Amino acid sequence: VQLQASGGGLVQAGGSLRLSCVASGRTFSTYNMAWFRQAPGEEREFVAAISWRASNTYYSDSVKGRFTISRDNAKNTVYLQMNSLKPEDTAVYYCSSPESFSVTRPSYLPDDYAYWGQGTLVTVSS
């Protein structure tokens, strides 16, 4: 399984970015997907997740109302639309996928995810 993330960059506070993550190596549509982020000196933290059918989405309190996760199963791609960006959103963003299919809510814990993209850097200037 390979996950390829892209879309990061430098943006001013209040701006927007859209991250993409293309998956390959297995049937994308049968797995939950998630985005995590890691700021310098900090632990990796949950940002958002989406169920395999895209029927349910989940967000951390820090991004709720500003970020939107979505997926296009025909394109094997998960997206993270980030609006109203703040300097504290600066981090490397990682897409991830669990080892197994699950009908339960996606986990918020990094250890529950087996596959990770290479990360894409988002820098928000004040």
C-alpha positions as CSV (number, residue, x, y, z in Angstrom):
1,V,0.0,0.0,0.0
2,Q,1.3,3.4,-0.9
3,L,0.0,6.8,0.0
4,Q,1.2,9.9,-1.8
5,A,0.3,13.2,-0.2
6,S,0.6,16.6,-1.9
7,G,-0.8,20.2,-1.8
8,G,1.2,21.7,1.1
9,G,2.8,25.1,0.9
10,L,3.2,28.5,2.4
11,V,0.0,30.5,3.0
12,Q,-0.9,33.6,5.0
13,A,-3.2,33.4,8.0
14,G,-6.8,33.3,6.9
15,G,-5.9,31.6,3.6
16,S,-6.8,28.2,2.3
17,L,-5.1,25.0,1.0
18,R,-6.3,21.7,-0.3
19,L,-4.3,18.6,0.5
20,S,-4.6,15.5,-1.6
21,C,-3.6,11.9,-0.9
22,V,-3.6,9.3,-3.6
23,A,-3.7,5.6,-2.5
24,S,-2.5,2.6,-4.4
25,G,-1.9,-1.1,-3.7
26,R,-5.3,-2.2,-2.5
27,T,-9.0,-1.5,-2.9
28,F,-9.2,2.1,-1.6
29,S,-13.0,2.3,-1.2
30,T,-13.1,-0.3,1.6
31,Y,-10.9,1.5,4.1
32,N,-11.3,4.4,6.4
33,M,-8.9,7.2,5.8
34,A,-7.5,9.9,8.1
35,W,-5.2,12.9,8.2
36,F,-2.8,13.6,11.0
37,R,-0.3,16.4,11.5
38,Q,2.9,16.9,13.4
39,A,4.4,20.2,14.4
40,P,8.1,20.6,15.2
41,G,8.7,19.2,18.7
42,E,5.2,17.9,19.0
43,E,3.6,14.5,18.8
44,R,1.5,13.5,15.8
45,E,-2.1,14.5,16.3
46,F,-5.4,13.5,14.7
47,V,-6.9,16.1,12.4
48,A,-9.8,14.4,10.5
49,A,-11.1,11.0,9.4
50,I,-13.6,9.7,6.9
51,S,-15.4,6.4,6.8
52,W,-14.9,4.0,3.9
53,R,-18.3,5.0,2.4
54,A,-17.7,8.7,3.1
55,S,-20.9,8.7,5.0
56,N,-19.3,9.9,8.2
57,T,-16.6,12.4,8.9
58,Y,-14.8,13.2,12.2
59,Y,-12.7,16.2,13.2
60,S,-10.5,17.4,16.0
61,D,-11.9,20.3,18.0
62,S,-9.1,22.5,16.8
63,V,-10.1,22.2,13.1
64,K,-13.8,21.6,13.3
65,G,-15.7,24.2,11.2
66,R,-12.5,25.1,9.2
67,F,-11.3,21.9,7.6
68,T,-13.3,19.4,5.5
69,I,-12.3,15.9,4.7
70,S,-13.7,14.2,1.6
71,R,-12.9,11.3,-0.6
72,D,-13.3,10.2,-4.2
73,N,-13.3,6.5,-4.3
74,A,-13.2,6.5,-8.1
75,K,-9.9,8.4,-8.0
76,N,-8.5,6.6,-4.9
77,T,-8.0,10.0,-3.4
78,V,-8.8,11.6,0.0
79,Y,-8.7,15.4,0.4
80,L,-8.4,17.8,3.2
81,Q,-9.8,21.3,2.4
82,M,-8.3,23.7,4.9
83,N,-9.9,27.2,5.3
84,S,-9.3,30.0,7.7
85,L,-5.8,28.8,8.3
86,K,-4.0,29.9,11.5
87,P,-0.3,29.9,12.3
88,E,-0.9,27.1,14.8
89,D,-2.0,24.9,11.8
90,T,1.7,24.9,10.7
91,A,2.8,21.2,10.6
92,V,3.6,18.3,8.4
93,Y,0.4,16.7,7.4
94,Y,0.1,12.9,6.9
95,C,-2.6,10.9,5.3
96,S,-3.1,7.4,6.7
97,S,-5.0,4.2,6.4
98,P,-5.6,1.3,8.8
99,E,-4.5,-2.3,8.2
100,S,-8.0,-3.7,8.1
101,F,-11.5,-2.9,7.0
102,S,-13.7,-1.7,9.9
103,V,-17.4,-0.7,10.3
104,T,-16.6,1.1,13.5
105,R,-15.7,4.8,13.8
106,P,-12.2,5.6,12.5
107,S,-9.6,5.7,15.3
108,Y,-8.1,8.9,16.5
109,L,-4.9,7.2,17.5
110,P,-1.8,7.1,15.2
111,D,-0.9,3.6,16.4
112,D,-4.1,2.3,14.9
113,Y,-2.9,3.2,11.4
114,A,-0.7,0.9,9.4
115,Y,0.0,2.9,6.3
116,W,1.3,6.5,6.0
117,G,2.0,9.0,3.3
118,Q,5.3,10.8,3.2
119,G,3.9,14.0,4.6
120,T,3.3,17.4,3.1
121,L,4.4,20.6,4.8
122,V,1.9,23.3,5.5
123,T,3.3,26.7,6.8
124,V,0.9,29.4,7.8
125,S,2.5,32.9,8.3
126,S,1.0,35.5,10.6
